[in-house]
Amino acid sequence: QVQLVESGGGLVQAGGSLRLSCAASGWLLSTYAMGWFRQAPGKEREFVAAISWNVDNTYYADSVKGRFTISRNGAKNTVYLQMNSLKPEDTAVYYCAAQKYGSTWLKLATKYDYWGQGTQVTVSS
């Protein structure tokens, strides 16, 4: 059974850091591009960051560039999102997603094949 499980969310003050994890079970992450998306109350789900499946190219939304870092650990079958210098506007439910052999359409949520259940990130001012 294919499954993605996020963890690491929580409450943090503005300027603080969190590291989100997304662990895959039932399959290997190595053939999948991985993305992080977020959704705030009353807003649409938006792209945050992605990493391609083959050469590990990374992509970021302008709003998080320079503050967030996506990475993967093949041995642990896990993808991470390191979030630094957090702002109140980063508050949202964060989702990880997987796209088979993904390398091009990484910013489009509709192109992803599997999704996790989400983890809440709350940044207080």
C-alpha positions as a Python dict, from the first residue, in 0.01 Angstrom:
ca = {
    (1, 'Q'): (0, 0, 0),
    (2, 'V'): (142, 334, -108),
    (3, 'Q'): (150, 583, 175),
    (4, 'L'): (302, 925, 252),
    (5, 'V'): (313, 1042, 611),
    (6, 'E'): (412, 1396, 707),
    (7, 'S'): (541, 1498, 1048),
    (8, 'G'): (723, 1785, 1215),
    (9, 'G'): (457, 2052, 1211),
    (10, 'G'): (374, 2261, 1514),
    (11, 'L'): (357, 2606, 1667),
    (12, 'V'): (659, 2834, 1636),
    (13, 'Q'): (726, 3205, 1681),
    (14, 'A'): (805, 3428, 1388),
    (15, 'G'): (1171, 3397, 1295),
    (16, 'G'): (1189, 3040, 1416),
    (17, 'S'): (1249, 2716, 1230),
    (18, 'L'): (1080, 2383, 1170),
    (19, 'R'): (1174, 2075, 972),
    (20, 'L'): (896, 1880, 808),
    (21, 'S'): (944, 1516, 714),
    (22, 'C'): (756, 1306, 462),
    (23, 'A'): (813, 933, 490),
    (24, 'A'): (710, 696, 213),
    (25, 'S'): (608, 338, 269),
    (26, 'G'): (517, 66, 24),
    (27, 'W'): (739, 204, -254),
    (28, 'L'): (1068, 380, -321),
    (29, 'L'): (1095, 756, -345),
    (30, 'S'): (1389, 735, -582),
    (31, 'T'): (1170, 720, -896),
    (32, 'Y'): (940, 1001, -783),
    (33, 'A'): (967, 1376, -784),
    (34, 'M'): (851, 1510, -449),
    (35, 'G'): (671, 1831, -378),
    (36, 'W'): (553, 2030, -79),
    (37, 'F'): (233, 2231, -100),
    (38, 'R'): (42, 2427, 159),
    (39, 'Q'): (-311, 2545, 215),
    (40, 'A'): (-417, 2823, 448),
    (41, 'P'): (-780, 2864, 564),
    (42, 'G'): (-994, 3010, 289),
    (43, 'K'): (-716, 2989, 32),
    (44, 'E'): (-629, 2751, -247),
    (45, 'R'): (-351, 2497, -216),
    (46, 'E'): (-24, 2650, -334),
    (47, 'F'): (313, 2520, -440),
    (48, 'V'): (599, 2556, -193),
    (49, 'A'): (894, 2347, -310),
    (50, 'A'): (982, 2043, -521),
    (51, 'I'): (1272, 1816, -602),
    (52, 'S'): (1298, 1624, -929),
    (53, 'W'): (1331, 1248, -937),
    (54, 'N'): (1659, 1197, -1121),
    (55, 'V'): (1913, 1477, -1070),
    (56, 'D'): (1751, 1629, -763),
    (57, 'N'): (1692, 1972, -915),
    (58, 'T'): (1505, 2188, -668),
    (59, 'Y'): (1236, 2448, -721),
    (60, 'Y'): (1080, 2699, -484),
    (61, 'A'): (795, 2943, -469),
    (62, 'D'): (920, 3302, -466),
    (63, 'S'): (764, 3351, -123),
    (64, 'V'): (989, 3090, 39),
    (65, 'K'): (1306, 3114, -172),
    (66, 'G'): (1610, 3160, 48),
    (67, 'R'): (1422, 3049, 360),
    (68, 'F'): (1306, 2694, 283),
    (69, 'T'): (1514, 2399, 164),
    (70, 'I'): (1383, 2071, 23),
    (71, 'S'): (1598, 1759, 35),
    (72, 'R'): (1567, 1383, 21),
    (73, 'N'): (1731, 1093, 201),
    (74, 'G'): (1712, 784, -16),
    (75, 'A'): (1829, 550, 257),
    (76, 'K'): (1543, 663, 481),
    (77, 'N'): (1294, 698, 196),
    (78, 'T'): (1212, 1040, 332),
    (79, 'V'): (1186, 1394, 200),
    (80, 'Y'): (1240, 1698, 418),
    (81, 'L'): (1140, 2061, 414),
    (82, 'Q'): (1364, 2277, 630),
    (83, 'M'): (1185, 2602, 706),
    (84, 'N'): (1382, 2893, 849),
    (85, 'S'): (1292, 3254, 924),
    (86, 'L'): (928, 3160, 945),
    (87, 'K'): (663, 3428, 906),
    (88, 'P'): (299, 3437, 1018),
    (89, 'E'): (197, 3413, 652),
    (90, 'D'): (362, 3069, 637),
    (91, 'T'): (82, 2938, 859),
    (92, 'A'): (-96, 2658, 674),
    (93, 'V'): (-145, 2285, 648),
    (94, 'Y'): (156, 2148, 463),
    (95, 'Y'): (122, 1849, 232),
    (96, 'C'): (384, 1638, 61),
    (97, 'A'): (311, 1479, -274),
    (98, 'A'): (478, 1236, -515),
    (99, 'Q'): (493, 1244, -895),
    (100, 'K'): (625, 942, -1086),
    (101, 'Y'): (937, 1037, -1286),
    (102, 'G'): (846, 1399, -1237),
    (103, 'S'): (1084, 1661, -1375),
    (104, 'T'): (876, 1926, -1551),
    (105, 'W'): (531, 1994, -1407),
    (106, 'L'): (647, 2010, -1052),
    (107, 'K'): (458, 2325, -952),
    (108, 'L'): (118, 2190, -1053),
    (109, 'A'): (-72, 2005, -782),
    (110, 'T'): (-284, 1823, -1039),
    (111, 'K'): (25, 1647, -1178),
    (112, 'Y'): (100, 1463, -854),
    (113, 'D'): (-3, 1102, -805),
    (114, 'Y'): (0, 1059, -427),
    (115, 'W'): (-58, 1289, -130),
    (116, 'G'): (1, 1278, 240),
    (117, 'Q'): (-257, 1373, 501),
    (118, 'G'): (-96, 1706, 588),
    (119, 'T'): (67, 1858, 893),
    (120, 'Q'): (-27, 2189, 1054),
    (121, 'V'): (230, 2468, 1078),
    (122, 'T'): (135, 2772, 1283),
    (123, 'V'): (364, 3075, 1308),
    (124, 'S'): (277, 3329, 1575),
    (125, 'S'): (373, 3695, 1550),
}
